[in-house]
Amino acid sequence: MAGNVLSFGGLKEGNGLDVKTESMGSDEIIVEVSVDSTESALAAEHGGAKRVELCASLTDGGISPSAGLIATVRQRVSIGLYVMIRPRAGDFCYTSDEFDAMQSDVRMAKQLGADGVVLGILEGDGNIDVPRTRVLVDLAKPLQTTYHRAFDMSADLLSSLNHVQETGADRILTSGGAPTAVEGTSNLRCLVEAAKRRVIVVACGGINHQNVRAVIEKTSVREIHVGLRTPVASPMRHRNRNISMGPTPRNEYQRFVVLEENVAQLVRAASARRI
């Protein structure tokens, strides 16, 4: 919603007003970590995360992971496992064949023991594709469903919130239509108020241990989604620098993982209370 502002009860993004900080109560803050490997999923669990969002190709924003990866992660971790259902990178307006693939991936996630799925479909005009999203939500039941950041790419966040609720999805993953949750705090707060607990708003986008508490206090969200990816060098000693398997030269010799200590640091910060 580039250039748009949400407004509820005088709260507005970009007008210089601070969002009033209210008592957060004693409810637990749920931290979800996006991962693309068993190693990162284990690190998230050991660091105190309550849920992982399992994807492939996080450099492209995440697409559907393989059956083998889902099965392996399910065997190794006991925390919540939500599986990305996204047939390709790029936009969220899908062909009938791609929609068929998404249905197959939902069935596979259920069969392999996932606790939830993460998905999103838009129409060409930027509105939520309610009928097809509802098909996937119903197909996933009794698994939980998160409508991912296709929400942030929609034409109007307020209308999209209502439309996502119509689909029966349980959560919306959003930065408030801004590049980061910090920049979108006012809109996130408005979305939380408008949702009225009928759908859970999960804040995401650039959240780390330094800003997580401020995001929570300014928005009243109870669930946080983070990446926390750290680059690590490949163990390969032999390297062919004349060939690259992708558009980024020598990308084969670096990957990204989640570190347990980084998750633990963020979980502690999210749970801290300001005196």
Residue frames as qw, qx, qy, qz and C-alpha x, y, z in Angstrom:
[[0.000, 0.888, 0.461, 0.000, 0.00, 0.00, 0.00],
 [0.501, 0.042, 0.021, 0.864, 2.61, 2.48, -1.09],
 [0.004, 0.261, 0.074, 0.963, 1.73, 5.97, 0.06],
 [0.533, -0.540, -0.466, -0.455, -1.41, 4.89, 1.93],
 [0.033, -0.308, 0.621, -0.721, -2.09, 5.49, 5.61],
 [0.451, -0.434, -0.777, -0.072, -4.22, 3.47, 7.99],
 [0.114, -0.330, 0.300, -0.888, -6.21, 5.38, 10.56],
 [0.538, -0.495, -0.676, -0.096, -8.19, 4.18, 13.57],
 [0.513, -0.776, -0.321, 0.181, -9.10, 6.48, 16.44],
 [0.037, -0.984, 0.166, 0.047, -6.63, 9.14, 15.38],
 [0.648, -0.434, 0.518, 0.353, -3.64, 6.83, 14.99],
 [0.661, 0.744, -0.012, -0.096, -1.87, 7.60, 11.74],
 [0.818, -0.077, 0.222, 0.525, 1.34, 6.54, 10.05],
 [0.512, 0.297, 0.221, 0.775, 3.73, 9.31, 9.12],
 [0.093, -0.855, -0.265, -0.435, 2.05, 12.24, 10.92],
 [0.192, 0.533, -0.471, 0.676, 4.61, 12.59, 13.69],
 [0.687, -0.489, 0.151, -0.516, 2.34, 11.17, 16.39],
 [0.040, 0.324, -0.924, 0.198, 3.75, 8.52, 18.69],
 [0.673, -0.265, -0.600, -0.342, 1.65, 5.40, 19.11],
 [0.503, -0.612, 0.341, -0.506, 0.61, 5.23, 22.75],
 [0.382, 0.218, -0.883, 0.167, 2.33, 2.43, 24.63],
 [0.733, -0.408, -0.010, -0.544, -0.08, 0.38, 26.68],
 [0.522, -0.419, 0.714, -0.202, 0.46, -2.35, 29.23],
 [0.457, 0.321, -0.745, -0.365, 1.36, -5.53, 27.43],
 [0.891, -0.244, 0.045, -0.380, 0.04, -7.86, 30.10],
 [0.490, -0.507, 0.709, -0.008, 1.66, -11.19, 30.92],
 [0.906, 0.363, 0.157, -0.149, 0.86, -13.14, 27.75],
 [0.680, -0.280, 0.490, 0.468, 3.80, -14.99, 26.24],
 [0.345, 0.730, -0.311, -0.503, 5.40, -13.56, 23.12],
 [0.893, 0.172, 0.405, 0.094, 5.55, -16.17, 20.36],
 [0.004, 0.716, -0.511, -0.476, 8.70, -16.06, 18.25],
 [0.880, 0.357, 0.312, 0.013, 8.65, -17.73, 14.83],
 [0.230, -0.633, 0.533, 0.512, 11.84, -18.13, 12.78],
 [0.791, 0.553, -0.088, -0.247, 12.00, -18.67, 9.01],
 [0.481, -0.486, 0.701, 0.202, 14.40, -21.50, 8.17],
 [0.734, 0.497, -0.299, -0.354, 15.48, -23.47, 5.12],
 [0.520, 0.346, -0.769, 0.135, 17.44, -26.31, 6.72],
 [0.783, -0.428, -0.451, 0.026, 17.26, -28.83, 9.54],
 [0.552, 0.007, -0.340, 0.761, 20.31, -27.18, 11.09],
 [0.069, -0.292, 0.047, -0.953, 18.55, -23.82, 11.30],
 [0.648, -0.451, -0.380, -0.482, 15.31, -25.40, 12.57],
 [0.763, -0.300, -0.473, 0.322, 17.18, -27.07, 15.42],
 [0.338, 0.096, -0.242, 0.904, 18.96, -23.80, 16.26],
 [0.329, -0.418, -0.165, -0.831, 15.60, -22.02, 16.38],
 [0.764, -0.443, -0.429, -0.190, 14.15, -24.63, 18.73],
 [0.710, -0.200, -0.398, 0.546, 17.17, -24.68, 21.02],
 [0.204, 0.207, -0.110, 0.951, 17.20, -20.88, 21.11],
 [0.102, 0.329, 0.639, -0.688, 13.65, -20.76, 22.43],
 [0.356, 0.075, -0.377, -0.852, 11.52, -20.14, 19.34],
 [0.577, 0.130, 0.640, -0.490, 8.03, -21.59, 19.49],
 [0.750, 0.528, 0.379, -0.124, 7.61, -22.14, 15.76],
 [0.290, -0.351, 0.553, 0.698, 9.54, -22.34, 12.51],
 [0.654, 0.639, 0.090, -0.394, 8.39, -21.42, 9.03],
 [0.629, -0.201, 0.646, 0.383, 10.06, -23.94, 6.74],
 [0.524, 0.783, -0.033, -0.333, 10.91, -22.73, 3.23],
 [0.764, 0.090, 0.315, 0.556, 13.23, -23.35, 0.35],
 [0.408, 0.444, 0.250, 0.758, 15.12, -20.54, -1.40],
 [0.266, -0.780, -0.387, 0.415, 14.87, -17.87, 1.27],
 [0.285, -0.282, 0.250, 0.881, 16.95, -15.61, -0.96],
 [0.099, -0.273, -0.604, -0.742, 13.82, -15.42, -3.15],
 [0.451, -0.273, 0.140, -0.838, 11.53, -14.77, -0.22],
 [0.410, -0.080, 0.849, -0.324, 10.84, -18.47, 0.34],
 [0.640, 0.131, -0.474, -0.591, 9.13, -21.13, -1.78],
 [0.924, -0.221, 0.019, -0.312, 7.69, -24.56, -1.02],
 [0.223, -0.587, 0.778, -0.013, 10.27, -26.90, 0.55],
 [0.506, 0.186, -0.797, -0.272, 10.77, -30.50, -0.57],
 [0.854, -0.351, -0.232, -0.306, 8.96, -33.45, 1.01],
 [0.794, 0.039, -0.445, 0.413, 12.30, -34.75, 2.22],
 [0.179, 0.334, -0.355, 0.855, 13.14, -31.54, 4.05],
 [0.576, -0.432, -0.013, -0.694, 9.70, -31.34, 5.66],
 [0.915, -0.214, -0.334, -0.077, 9.93, -34.95, 6.84],
 [0.655, 0.145, -0.443, 0.595, 13.45, -34.53, 8.23],
 [0.050, -0.388, 0.273, -0.879, 12.65, -31.33, 10.11],
 [0.722, -0.390, -0.136, -0.555, 9.47, -32.87, 11.52],
 [0.890, -0.116, -0.414, 0.155, 11.47, -35.81, 12.82],
 [0.569, 0.148, -0.374, 0.718, 14.07, -33.58, 14.49],
 [0.041, -0.192, 0.268, -0.943, 12.08, -30.71, 16.04],
 [0.130, -0.458, -0.859, 0.188, 9.12, -30.71, 18.40],
 [0.085, 0.447, 0.219, -0.863, 8.12, -27.04, 18.15],
 [0.570, 0.644, 0.359, -0.363, 5.50, -25.79, 15.73],
 [0.374, -0.138, 0.653, 0.644, 6.28, -26.45, 12.07],
 [0.483, 0.718, 0.256, -0.430, 4.60, -24.26, 9.46],
 [0.590, 0.040, 0.606, 0.532, 5.35, -25.03, 5.81],
 [0.163, 0.515, -0.192, -0.819, 5.56, -22.44, 3.05],
 [0.571, 0.447, 0.681, 0.102, 3.16, -23.08, 0.16],
 [0.216, 0.830, -0.139, -0.495, 4.50, -21.00, -2.72],
 [0.903, 0.284, 0.300, 0.120, 5.13, -22.64, -6.09],
 [0.640, 0.416, 0.093, 0.639, 7.65, -20.08, -7.36],
 [0.298, -0.401, -0.154, 0.852, 9.32, -16.78, -6.69],
 [0.039, 0.255, 0.434, 0.863, 7.91, -13.54, -8.07],
 [0.407, -0.229, 0.018, -0.884, 4.37, -12.23, -7.80],
 [0.269, 0.045, 0.863, -0.426, 1.43, -13.90, -6.06],
 [0.675, 0.374, 0.025, -0.635, -0.97, -14.11, -9.00],
 [0.358, -0.264, 0.886, 0.131, -0.97, -17.80, -9.90],
 [0.479, 0.157, -0.622, -0.599, -2.08, -19.86, -12.90],
 [0.881, -0.175, -0.027, -0.439, -4.47, -22.79, -12.56],
 [0.845, 0.187, -0.459, 0.200, -1.53, -25.20, -12.80],
 [0.220, 0.393, -0.550, 0.703, 0.30, -23.36, -10.04],
 [0.581, -0.335, 0.235, -0.704, -2.84, -23.44, -7.91],
 [0.948, -0.023, -0.270, -0.168, -3.05, -27.21, -8.44],
 [0.620, 0.294, -0.549, 0.477, 0.56, -27.49, -7.27],
 [0.159, -0.423, 0.435, -0.779, -0.26, -25.46, -4.14],
 [0.827, -0.241, 0.022, -0.507, -3.11, -27.83, -3.30],
 [0.902, 0.120, -0.396, 0.125, -0.78, -30.80, -3.68],
 [0.356, 0.391, -0.530, 0.663, 1.79, -29.13, -1.43],
 [0.494, -0.411, 0.281, -0.712, -0.84, -28.51, 1.25],
 [0.952, -0.111, -0.143, -0.247, -1.80, -32.18, 1.19],
 [0.745, 0.280, -0.469, 0.382, 1.85, -33.17, 1.42],
 [0.008, 0.480, -0.473, 0.739, 2.47, -30.87, 4.40],
 [0.739, -0.331, 0.151, -0.567, -0.49, -32.44, 6.22],
 [0.963, 0.054, -0.261, -0.038, 0.71, -35.96, 5.48],
 [0.640, 0.327, -0.451, 0.530, 4.20, -35.19, 6.76],
 [0.557, -0.507, -0.535, 0.383, 3.05, -33.85, 10.12],
 [0.173, 0.316, -0.046, 0.932, 3.18, -30.07, 9.73],
 [0.083, -0.490, -0.655, 0.569, 1.27, -27.95, 12.22],
 [0.255, 0.799, 0.243, -0.488, 0.40, -25.21, 9.73],
 [0.599, 0.367, 0.421, 0.574, 0.87, -23.81, 6.25],
 [0.111, -0.654, -0.010, 0.748, 1.86, -20.36, 5.03],
 [0.399, 0.363, 0.670, 0.510, 0.40, -19.06, 1.78],
 [0.131, 0.640, 0.183, -0.735, -1.04, -16.11, -0.10],
 [0.385, 0.371, 0.669, 0.516, -2.79, -15.48, -3.41],
 [0.099, 0.533, 0.109, -0.833, -3.58, -12.11, -4.99],
 [0.570, 0.673, 0.468, 0.051, -5.75, -11.15, -7.94],
 [0.569, 0.357, 0.209, 0.711, -4.26, -9.06, -10.69],
 [0.061, -0.819, -0.150, -0.550, -5.77, -5.87, -9.27],
 [0.179, 0.411, -0.583, 0.678, -3.99, -6.39, -5.95],
 [0.681, -0.369, 0.144, -0.616, -6.98, -7.68, -4.01],
 [0.372, -0.260, 0.872, -0.182, -6.90, -10.89, -1.97],
 [0.513, 0.050, -0.709, -0.482, -8.05, -13.87, -4.03],
 [0.542, -0.256, 0.504, -0.622, -10.65, -14.92, -1.48],
 [0.924, 0.093, -0.033, -0.369, -12.19, -17.96, -3.25],
 [0.794, 0.346, -0.474, 0.156, -8.93, -19.74, -4.02],
 [0.058, 0.467, -0.655, 0.591, -7.37, -18.84, -0.68],
 [0.691, -0.227, 0.339, -0.597, -10.42, -20.24, 1.08],
 [0.928, 0.189, -0.281, -0.152, -10.01, -23.50, -0.84],
 [0.546, 0.396, -0.613, 0.411, -6.46, -23.85, 0.48],
 [0.260, -0.396, 0.530, -0.704, -7.44, -22.88, 4.03],
 [0.855, -0.092, 0.134, -0.493, -10.22, -25.47, 4.05],
 [0.864, 0.296, -0.407, 0.035, -7.94, -28.08, 2.51],
 [0.299, 0.473, -0.639, 0.527, -5.33, -27.46, 5.21],
 [0.599, -0.456, 0.271, -0.600, -7.71, -27.95, 8.14],
 [0.469, -0.838, -0.271, 0.061, -7.22, -28.88, 10.93],
 [0.620, -0.021, -0.045, 0.783, -3.80, -27.28, 10.33],
 [0.072, -0.812, -0.177, 0.552, -3.44, -23.57, 11.03],
 [0.572, 0.559, 0.330, 0.501, -3.01, -21.18, 8.10],
 [0.254, -0.647, -0.009, 0.719, -0.94, -18.00, 7.89],
 [0.518, 0.804, 0.239, 0.166, -1.55, -15.53, 5.07],
 [0.682, -0.222, 0.053, 0.695, 1.98, -14.35, 4.28],
 [0.165, -0.554, 0.012, 0.816, 3.41, -11.05, 3.07],
 [0.136, 0.398, 0.662, 0.621, 1.46, -11.11, -0.14],
 [0.187, -0.810, -0.525, 0.180, -0.77, -9.15, 2.23],
 [0.289, -0.664, 0.046, 0.688, 1.77, -6.30, 2.23],
 [0.189, -0.088, 0.601, 0.771, 1.74, -6.30, -1.58],
 [0.135, 0.618, 0.769, 0.088, -2.03, -5.91, -1.76],
 [0.143, 0.579, 0.293, 0.748, -3.80, -2.76, -2.93],
 [0.350, -0.616, 0.089, -0.700, -5.41, -1.78, 0.39],
 [0.213, 0.181, -0.868, 0.410, -4.48, -3.21, 3.78],
 [0.429, 0.016, 0.498, -0.753, -7.81, -2.55, 5.48],
 [0.799, 0.235, -0.166, -0.528, -9.83, -4.25, 2.75],
 [0.584, 0.335, -0.739, 0.020, -7.27, -7.04, 2.63],
 [0.113, -0.196, 0.791, -0.569, -7.57, -7.61, 6.38],
 [0.673, 0.133, 0.316, -0.656, -11.31, -8.15, 6.00],
 [0.774, 0.373, -0.386, -0.337, -10.79, -10.39, 2.99],
 [0.327, 0.335, -0.854, 0.226, -8.23, -12.56, 4.77],
 [0.370, -0.060, 0.681, -0.629, -10.68, -12.96, 7.64],
 [0.773, 0.261, -0.009, -0.578, -13.27, -14.12, 5.11],
 [0.609, 0.390, -0.681, -0.120, -10.93, -16.90, 3.98],
 [0.895, -0.413, -0.114, -0.127, -10.78, -18.38, 7.47],
 [0.628, 0.388, -0.446, 0.506, -7.01, -17.97, 7.79],
 [0.656, -0.608, -0.371, 0.248, -5.71, -17.83, 11.36],
 [0.468, -0.607, 0.061, 0.639, -2.85, -15.35, 10.95],
 [0.494, 0.852, 0.051, 0.168, -1.53, -12.53, 8.80],
 [0.700, -0.273, 0.083, 0.654, 2.22, -12.02, 8.42],
 [0.274, 0.865, 0.242, 0.343, 2.88, -8.33, 7.83],
 [0.477, -0.093, -0.175, 0.856, 5.21, -5.40, 8.30],
 [0.076, 0.728, 0.389, -0.559, 2.27, -3.01, 8.10],
 [0.565, 0.771, 0.270, 0.118, 2.85, -2.40, 4.40],
 [0.031, -0.939, 0.336, 0.070, 6.27, -0.87, 5.09],
 [0.587, 0.526, -0.608, 0.096, 9.77, -2.19, 4.31],
 [0.348, 0.103, -0.810, 0.460, 10.26, -3.08, 8.00],
 [0.419, -0.623, -0.659, 0.038, 8.10, -3.53, 11.07],
 [0.349, -0.412, -0.253, 0.803, 9.81, -0.55, 12.71],
 [0.031, 0.035, -0.299, -0.953, 8.71, 1.70, 9.85],
 [0.410, -0.307, -0.626, -0.588, 5.23, 0.16, 9.87],
 [0.143, -0.130, -0.807, 0.558, 4.51, 0.23, 13.61],
 [0.351, 0.185, 0.238, -0.887, 1.52, 2.58, 13.39],
 [0.645, 0.141, -0.460, -0.593, -0.11, 0.53, 10.65],
 [0.433, 0.015, -0.892, 0.130, 0.63, -2.67, 12.55],
 [0.072, 0.143, 0.653, -0.740, -1.07, -1.24, 15.62],
 [0.523, 0.204, -0.039, -0.827, -4.09, -0.27, 13.55],
 [0.606, 0.126, -0.708, -0.341, -4.26, -3.74, 12.02],
 [0.232, -0.044, -0.884, 0.404, -4.11, -5.38, 15.45],
 [0.270, 0.210, 0.447, -0.827, -6.99, -3.19, 16.63],
 [0.591, 0.238, -0.270, -0.722, -9.05, -3.82, 13.50],
 [0.444, 0.125, -0.877, -0.133, -8.48, -7.57, 13.62],
 [0.622, -0.382, 0.213, -0.650, -10.16, -7.76, 17.05],
 [0.416, -0.327, 0.835, -0.155, -8.55, -11.15, 17.67],
 [0.855, 0.350, 0.203, -0.324, -10.49, -12.69, 14.78],
 [0.850, 0.418, -0.138, 0.288, -7.16, -13.13, 13.04],
 [0.655, -0.615, 0.066, 0.433, -3.70, -12.93, 14.63],
 [0.394, 0.897, -0.172, 0.106, -1.37, -10.24, 13.30],
 [0.855, -0.268, 0.109, 0.431, 2.23, -11.45, 13.21],
 [0.081, 0.956, -0.189, -0.208, 4.82, -8.68, 12.88],
 [0.852, 0.020, 0.290, 0.436, 7.80, -9.20, 10.59],
 [0.482, 0.787, 0.080, 0.378, 10.42, -7.32, 8.63],
 [0.337, 0.621, -0.339, 0.621, 13.83, -6.32, 9.97],
 [0.657, -0.687, 0.047, -0.306, 13.09, -7.33, 13.56],
 [0.625, 0.293, -0.596, 0.409, 16.11, -8.03, 15.76],
 [0.569, -0.430, -0.575, 0.400, 17.03, -8.10, 19.45],
 [0.241, -0.085, -0.155, 0.954, 17.60, -4.36, 19.48],
 [0.285, -0.062, -0.156, -0.944, 14.17, -3.30, 18.19],
 [0.349, -0.275, -0.870, -0.215, 11.86, -6.22, 19.00],
 [0.181, -0.457, -0.683, 0.540, 10.65, -4.83, 22.33],
 [0.121, 0.334, 0.006, -0.935, 9.80, -1.47, 20.81],
 [0.335, -0.039, -0.687, -0.644, 7.83, -3.17, 18.03],
 [0.323, -0.365, -0.869, 0.087, 5.87, -5.21, 20.57],
 [0.133, -0.472, -0.505, 0.710, 5.09, -2.25, 22.81],
 [0.155, 0.316, -0.149, -0.924, 4.09, 0.09, 19.99],
 [0.421, 0.053, -0.643, -0.638, 1.90, -2.41, 18.14],
 [0.673, -0.175, 0.468, -0.545, 0.50, -4.80, 20.80],
 [0.766, 0.264, -0.538, -0.231, 1.40, -7.79, 18.62],
 [0.750, -0.463, 0.429, -0.196, 1.88, -11.05, 20.51],
 [0.898, 0.093, 0.360, 0.236, 3.67, -12.92, 17.73],
 [0.018, 0.834, -0.396, -0.384, 6.94, -12.04, 15.99],
 [0.916, 0.319, 0.185, 0.156, 8.45, -13.49, 12.81],
 [0.155, -0.851, 0.415, 0.282, 12.21, -13.17, 12.24],
 [0.818, 0.503, -0.277, 0.022, 14.91, -14.37, 9.85],
 [0.546, -0.735, 0.401, 0.027, 18.15, -13.93, 11.84],
 [0.934, 0.301, 0.030, 0.192, 20.23, -15.44, 9.05],
 [0.347, -0.796, 0.412, 0.277, 24.00, -15.41, 9.41],
 [0.709, 0.602, -0.353, -0.102, 26.37, -16.05, 6.47],
 [0.715, -0.467, 0.507, 0.115, 28.75, -18.98, 6.85],
 [0.233, 0.619, -0.648, -0.378, 31.54, -20.08, 4.54],
 [0.935, 0.162, -0.220, -0.224, 31.38, -23.35, 2.66],
 [0.719, -0.507, 0.462, 0.109, 33.60, -26.19, 3.97],
 [0.853, 0.476, 0.118, 0.176, 34.73, -26.82, 0.37],
 [0.491, -0.606, 0.318, 0.539, 38.51, -26.55, 0.06],
 [0.357, 0.087, 0.636, 0.679, 38.49, -27.03, -3.71],
 [0.273, 0.723, 0.348, -0.530, 36.76, -24.16, -5.47],
 [0.453, 0.325, 0.559, 0.614, 36.15, -23.66, -9.18],
 [0.015, -0.623, -0.207, 0.754, 35.99, -19.89, -9.57],
 [0.003, -0.133, 0.592, 0.795, 35.37, -20.09, -13.33],
 [0.310, -0.347, -0.764, -0.446, 31.79, -21.36, -13.02],
 [0.265, -0.021, 0.498, -0.825, 28.76, -20.19, -11.08],
 [0.035, 0.318, 0.945, 0.072, 25.55, -22.16, -10.65],
 [0.034, 0.809, 0.569, -0.142, 23.45, -19.00, -10.44],
 [0.278, 0.873, 0.140, 0.375, 23.42, -15.27, -11.18],
 [0.343, -0.901, 0.253, -0.085, 25.57, -14.39, -8.15],
 [0.606, 0.530, -0.565, 0.180, 29.24, -15.28, -8.74],
 [0.361, 0.235, -0.788, 0.439, 30.68, -17.84, -6.30],
 [0.585, -0.384, 0.130, -0.703, 27.45, -17.95, -4.34],
 [0.880, -0.055, -0.463, -0.088, 28.01, -21.71, -4.02],
 [0.600, 0.114, -0.553, 0.566, 30.67, -21.06, -1.40],
 [0.084, -0.099, 0.458, -0.880, 28.47, -19.19, 1.07],
 [0.375, -0.487, -0.726, -0.309, 25.19, -20.04, 2.70],
 [0.259, -0.460, 0.241, -0.814, 23.04, -18.64, 5.49],
 [0.514, -0.275, -0.804, 0.116, 22.05, -20.33, 8.73],
 [0.465, -0.752, -0.053, -0.464, 20.22, -19.45, 11.93],
 [0.388, 0.285, -0.702, 0.524, 22.38, -19.47, 15.05],
 [0.521, -0.525, -0.665, 0.100, 20.99, -20.63, 18.38],
 [0.374, -0.342, -0.337, 0.794, 22.58, -17.77, 20.31],
 [0.057, -0.087, -0.229, -0.968, 20.95, -15.17, 18.07],
 [0.470, -0.453, -0.619, -0.438, 17.52, -16.71, 18.57],
 [0.549, -0.470, -0.575, 0.384, 18.03, -16.90, 22.33],
 [0.239, -0.147, -0.125, 0.952, 19.12, -13.26, 22.41],
 [0.256, -0.233, -0.368, -0.863, 16.01, -12.16, 20.55],
 [0.551, -0.469, -0.671, -0.159, 13.70, -14.31, 22.67],
 [0.450, -0.390, -0.468, 0.653, 15.13, -12.75, 25.84],
 [0.059, -0.055, 0.055, 0.995, 14.71, -9.26, 24.41],
 [0.364, -0.334, -0.564, -0.662, 11.13, -9.95, 23.31],
 [0.589, -0.505, -0.631, 0.027, 10.20, -11.16, 26.78],
 [0.366, -0.080, -0.375, 0.848, 11.88, -8.31, 28.67],
 [0.124, -0.860, -0.490, -0.069, 9.79, -5.66, 30.38],
 [0.275, 0.515, -0.140, 0.800, 10.79, -2.04, 30.57],
 [0.390, -0.473, -0.601, 0.513, 10.87, -0.69, 34.11]]
